[in-house]
Amino acid sequence: MRGKLPKLSIAIIKANTRYFCEQGFEPRETLSQVKGWLEGADDLEIQAKVIKWMESDIKWTQEIWAEVAHYYWYLW
């Protein structure tokens, strides 16, 4: 069983879940599955999805910030 997640992590997980469900990448029942997992349910499938989403968030953020830094470097 995992430890308690930080509030920011929970907020990001919920935002990811809403986004993927609203865009049709995940079925609507994923919302309740993630909620249950956040409340302590042992769901390895949801845990794997959440980990993949968080890794994707990190990669996306790194790529975006690299582009932003590159863009502003040339403005100075």
Summary of the structure (lengths in Angstrom):
residues: 76
radius of gyration: 15.5
end to end distance: 49.3
largest distance: 50.8
contacts: 166
relative contact order: 0.11
helix: 76%
strand: 0%
